[in-house]
Every structure is written in C-alpha cells, then in structure tokens.
Amino acid sequence: MKVSKRILPIIVFDQFCCTSLWFAGNAVMNELVANFNLPPSALGHLTSAVQLGFILGTLIFAVLSIADRFSPSRVFFFSALLGAGFNLAIVWEGNTMLSLLAFRFLTGFFLAGIYPVGMKIAADYYEKGLGKSLSFLVGALVLGTAFPHLLKDMTEGFLWKSVMIVTSLLAVLGGVLILLLVPDGPYRQSGRNLKFSAFFKVFHNRNFRAAAFGYFGHMWELYAFWAFVPILLQIYKSSHLEITFNVSLVSFLVIAIGGLSCVLGGYLSQGFGTKRIAFLALLLSCVCCLVSPWMLGTESEILFIGFLLLWGMVVIADSPLLSTLVAQNAPAEIKGTALTIVNSIGFAITIVSIQLLNILSVWTSSNFIYILLAIGPVLGLIALRKTSKVSS
C-alpha cells in the first residue's frame, strides 16, 4: 500500500515540536532555582516529576487503550495543547516548589499522548521499513529534548521565560499540524472496546518480553545521562577556570547528536538486522558507562567533550530499534497499547536511576557514580541474548 512521502516528515517535525516540552524546565533550571528559591536538589525532583507524570499518563492511556480506541491524531492534538498549557504555567510568578512540581508532572502526563502515540501513528503507516521510520521519529524526540538547551543559548539576552513560551508555541503548532495533515494510517486496526487484559497479555509473548526488557535496560541509562549532562559540563568548567565553552550549547550538541545516530542506526538495521544493531549500540553505551570515571576526569577538554559526544550518540541509537522490535512482536490490534505500556515501565525505571544519581551526587563528587548506569545496559544485553528469534 503506497503511503504519501510527506507523511513521515510531518510526523517527525510534529514530534520534534511537541517533545521540546520535555526538558524545557531543565534548560532554565538555574533560573528556576534563583527565581523561586528552590533547593539544590530541584533538578532531580523536577525532572522526575515529568517522568512520573509521563508514567501515570502512559498507564492510564494503556489501561484504557486510548491510542487504539480513538483516532491517534486527535489524541496527539489534544495532548499537545494541554501539555503546552501546563508547560507555559511555569512562567507564573506565584509559583512555589509544589506548583512547579505539579505543572511539570502534568506536562509529563500529556507527553504520554505525544511520544508513544507518535510511534503508533508511524506504525499505522509503515508496516515495512518501520525500523527506519521510528529511527527518524526517535531522532526527532532527541532533537526536541535537546532543543530547549539551544534555545536557552540563543535567548541568553532575553528573560528565561522565553524558553517556556517558545516551546509551548511549538507544541501547539505540532499538534495542529498532526490533526490537519495526518489522518489515521492505512494499517490501523481500531480496538473498539476496553481491553484491561491487554496490559498483561502483551508480555505472554517471549519475543516481546526480550525486546521490552532490552528497552528497559536502555532506559535506566538514557534519561539519567541526559539530565546530568549540563551538571557534568558545569562541574568540569568550574574546576577548569581557563575553559570558556557555553554549557547550554554543548549540552544541546551532546544530546542532539543522538538524533543522527538514531537515523544511522535505522539505515544500518536494514542491512544488518534490527536486533544486531540494537545489541551493538547497547553494548557501546555500556562501555561508555564503565569507562566514564576516567574519561570524565580527564584534563583534556577535547577528550572530555569528545567522550560526551560519543556517549550521546550510542546512548540513544538503540531506542528506535528496540521500539521497532516491541511493535513487531505486539498484536496489531493492541500495538498502540503495547508501545504505551513499554514506555510507561521504561520511564518508571528512569526515575529510579535519576534519583539515585541525584542522591549520590549530593553525597560525593566522584565520577565513579556514573558506573551505576551500566546496570541497565548489562541487563538489557542479557535479555536480548536470551532468544535469537526476536523479529528483525
């Protein structure tokens, strides 16, 4: 079945626009701390609030089979509008730590109707070549996640609120475009009834479990790394007074470069197999975790930033491939629900790793704490090795 060539670029652009909400708060964290008298632990708590909101949102979306029972494009649109509204609420001058946590939580909640639903829309259009399609989609997520850091650098002379305003406007634009230009896909199979059992049914499949557990291991590392990139850069810059790099700009580059590796991984998977390339990327990110204490402690600025850029590439390259394996091994009629469930559990895991690093970073300044991020990739690699029958 022929699909219009414009569909994928539209979905990718809209995903970029809407996922810029994710780390908008992180990009202006120093300003939030200063303006609202927040404690030093605010980074971990506000980041975790978004993740927690996303988890609850994906659980509700999954249990109610929202993405399978209703038009995914409409779900995406309404989620984008509501997410943008709660993101914008951060600029309210009367905010407290509690209200900021609530607004970031609600932003995360409605991101549940954006990221996994965007993958569902792509899966409804691209039965063949799904791996390559999702690689572009996750690449858009990476750029969207990194964009607030670039925006912060670009608006250095303006109020920090401009970052929140621009990301909210982008999310509205993305939602409107998906509603107007991307109808339901030709491979969509609508689920008319509630299927509470779907939450558990998907894990009965051994191949699905292998792909899902690989994804969970990947998630243990990913968001903790992204959340602490600006912190690592700021600490390094503070301990080397002769260094003048812009923390916001380099943070953007370290995170955004993962978008390129997602696309590259998607193309490589067509020739070498989805599972094989996903396994290789997960292995390389595991190696980065293990050598991080020495690479992050180097006196060479070039080596330090080069290592972070490499880590930024391999930490995300497996994400679209693992999502592809999940989608390929899920029943067609609950594919949206399956993707949402896996996202929900994966993001629950990110809270644990983020909070763990948050606590340890208060106790010690040692770079050896980042070795703990290797736990996820190691377990993910074991899961992927358990079966050789995962669809590729």
N, C-alpha and C positions, 0 to 999 in steps of 0.2 A: 504494500500500500504506500503510495507516494505521499510524502509529507512536505509542505512548503518549507523552502530553505530559510525563510525568515523566522520560523517558529523558535528554533534553538537560540539564535542571537537575542530575541526578545526575552525569552525566559532567563537567559544568562544575565542580561542587563538588569532586568527586574530583580533578580536575586541579589545582584550587587547592590542595587539601590536600597533594598529593604534590610539586608543584613548589616548595613552600615550602622544600624541601631545598636548592634551587639556590644561593641567596645567604645561607643561614644562616651560613656561615662569614664572609662579608663583613660581616654585621651586627655581629659581635663581633670584627672584625679587630684593633682596638686592644687588646682584652683578650687575644687570642691572642698578639700581639706581646709584650705585657708579661709574660704568664704563662709563655711558653715561650722567651723571649729570642730572638725572631725578628728577622731583618734588616728594614730599611725596605722592601725590595723584595718582602716577603711577600705583599702584596695582589695584585700581578700574577701571582706564581708560584702561589698557592693558587687564584686564580680560573681561571688557565689549566689547573691540574690537573683541575678539574671539567670544563672544556671538553674537555680531552684524553681524559678518561675517557668522556665522552659520545660523542666521535668514535669511539673504538675500539669502544665498545658498539654504536653505530649501524652501524658497518662489519660487525661480526660478526652483528648482527641482520639486516642487509640481505643479506649473502652467504648466510646460512643460511635466509633467507626466514622467520624466526621468526614474524612477525606474520601471515603468510599461511598457514603450515602448521599453526599451533596456535591455540587459542582466544585472541583478543586480550585478553579479560577476565582470563583466567588468567595470561597473560604480564604484564599490568598489575599484577595482585595480587602475584605473586612478586617482581616488580621493586620494588614499593613496600615490601615487607617487608625486602628486602635493602638497598635504598637507605637506609631508616630506620635499620637497624642500623649501617651504616658512618657515617652522619651522627652518630649518638649516640656513636660511638667517639671523637669529638673531645674529649669531656669527660674522657677518661683522663688522669690527672695525669702519667703517664710519657711522654707524647707528646714527640717531637722534630720538627724541621722535616721530616725524612724520613717519619716516620709520619703526620704531618698531611697531607703531600702524597699519601701512599698512600690515606688514608681519604677525602680529597676526590676523588681520582681514582676510587675505587671507587663513591662516591656518584654521580659523574657517569656512570659506566659503567651503572648501573642506572636512571638517569634516561632512558636510551635505550629502556627498556621502558615508559616512562611517557608522555613528551610526544608522540613520533611515533605511539605505539600508541594514545594517546587520540584523536589525529586520525583514525587508521584506524578506530577504533570508531565515531566520529561519521560518517565517510564510509560505513560499512556500514549506518547507519540513515537517513541523509539524502541521497538521491540528488539530490533537488530542494531548493533552498534551502541548499546546502552552504556557500556563502559566509557566510550569516548564522550558520549553526551553528558554523563554525570561528571566526567573529569572537567569539562568546561563549567558545569554548574557549581561544583565544589571550588573550582578556581575563582568563580565569581564571589562565593562566600568568603574566600580568603582575602580577596581584594576589598570586599565590603568590610570585613573585620579590621583590616589594616588601614582603611581609608581615613577614619577619624584621626589617626596619628598624623597623616599627611595634611589633613585639613587643619589640625592644630598648628602645624608648622607654617602653613600658608596664611593663617589668620592671626599670626603672632602679634600683630599690631592692633587687633580688634579684641572685643570682650570675649571671654571663653564661651559665653552663651551662643555665639555664632556657630560653634561646632554642633551644638544641640539643635539649633534651628535648621541648619543646612541638612543634617542627617534626617531630621523629621520630614522636611520637604522632599528629600529624595525618596523616602519610604512611601509617601503619598503618591509620588509620580510612578514608582514601580507598581504599586497596587492598581492604579488606574489603567496603566498600560496592559497589565496582565488580564484585566477584566475586559478591556475593549478589543484586544488583538489576539488573545489566545483562548479559543473555545475549548471545550472538552476534547481530549485526544481520541483518535480512532481505535486505540486498543484499550480504552477504558471499559471496565466491567463494573457497573454500578451495583453496590450492595444496598438493597432496599430496606433491610431490616437490621435491627441492632444485633450484634453478634458478640456478646460479652465473652464467649468462649474463645474468640479469636485471639485474645491476649495470651492465652496459654497454648492454643492449638499450633501456632507457628513454630514453637520450639520442639514439637514432636519430630520434626524432620532433622535428621542427623547432619545433613549438609548445611542446612540453615543455621543450626547451632554452631557449627565450626566457623562459618562466616561471621556470625554475630559475636562470638567470643573473641575472634580476631579483632573486630571493630572495638569491642570493649577495652581490650588491651591498648589499642591505639589511642583511645580517648583518655585513658589515665595520664598519658604524657602530654597530649596536644594542648589543651587549654591552660594547663599549669604553665607550660612553656610560654605560650602567648601572653599570659597575664604577667609573667615575671620578666619578659624581655626589656621593657622600659626600666625596671628596677635594676637589672643586671647592668644595663648601659649607664644608668645614673651612678651606680656604685663605682663602676670602673672609671668613669670620668672624674668622679670626686677624688679618687685615690691617685689619679694621674693629672695633676694640675696643668700640665703642658698640653693636654688634649682638648680640642675645641669642637668636636663633632656635635651635631644637633641631635639630641636624644629622640625627639619626636620623628624626625626624618629617618634616622637609622632604624627606629622601631618599625616604621612603615615598611622600609625596604626588607627587613628581616622577615616580617610576616607576609608581605605581599609577594615575595619571590616564590613562596609556596604555590601561588596560583599558576606559575609557569611549570613547576614540577608536576602539578596535577594534570595539566594538559599533556605534558611529555609522557607521563605515566599512562595516560589514556591511549596515546598512539602506540607506545611500546606494548601495551597489553594486547593489541590487535595482532601483533606478530609473535609474541612470546607467551601469551596466556594471562588472563586476569589474575589468577591466584599466584602465579610465579612472580609477577612484578609487584604485587601487593606484599608478598613474603619478603622480597628483596628490600623494598622500601622500609618495611617494619624492622628488618634486621639492621639496616643502616642507621635508623633513628635510635635503635637500642645501643648501637656502638657509640653514637654521639652522647647519649646519657652517661655511659660508662667512662668516657674519656673527658667529660665536661669539667671535673675539678681542675685538671691540669690545663686545659685549653682556656678556661675562663680566668685562670690565674696568670696567664702569660703576660709578659711585659710588652710584647709586640702588639701594637694597636691593629695592624693589618691582619695578624693571625687571629686576634680576638674577634674582630668583626667578620673576617672570612669564615671562621668557625660557626658563628651565629647564623650567617647566611646559608651555609651548608645545612645546618640543623633545621633552619626554617624551610628548606626545600624538602628534606626527607621526612620531617615530622608530619607532613600533611599529604604527601604523594600517594599514600596507600588509602586515604579516606574514600575517594570516589570508587576505587576498585573494590574495597570491602563492601561499600554500599551496593555496588553492582551485584556482587555475589549474594548479598542478602536479598535483593529484589528478584534475582533469577531463581532463587530457591524458595520463594514465598508463593503461595497460591494466588493466582491472578485476581480473584475476587476480593482478597483482603491484602493486596500488595501495599496500599497506602497505609493501612493499619500496621502491617508488619514493619515497614520502614519507620513509622512513628514510634512503635514500641522499642525498637532497637535504639533509636535516637534518645528516647526517654531514659533508658537504662544507662546508655553511654554517658549522657550528661550528668546523671546522678553520680557516676564514678568521678567525673571531673571535679565535683565539689569536694570529695574526699582528698584528692591529690592537691587541689588548690589550697585548702585549709591546712593540710599537712605542711606544705611548704611555707605557708603564711606563719604558722606557729614556730616552725624550726628557724625561719629567718629572723624572728624576734629573739630567739634563744642564742643563735650563733650566726656569725658572718661567714662561716666556712662554705666553700663551694661544693663540698662533698655531699651536701644535702640533695643536690640535683641527681646524684646517682640513683636515688629512690625512684626517679621517673622511669628507670629501666624495668621496674617490676611489671608494668603494663605490657610493654613490647615483648618481654620474655614469655609471659603467659599467653599473649596473643599468638606468638610464633608456635608455641606448643599446641594451641587449639587448631591452627591451620595445618599443622603436621599430622594431626590425628586421623585425617581422612584425605585420600587422594582423589576422591570422587566429587569434590566441590566443582560446580559448573564453572567453566571458564569462557 
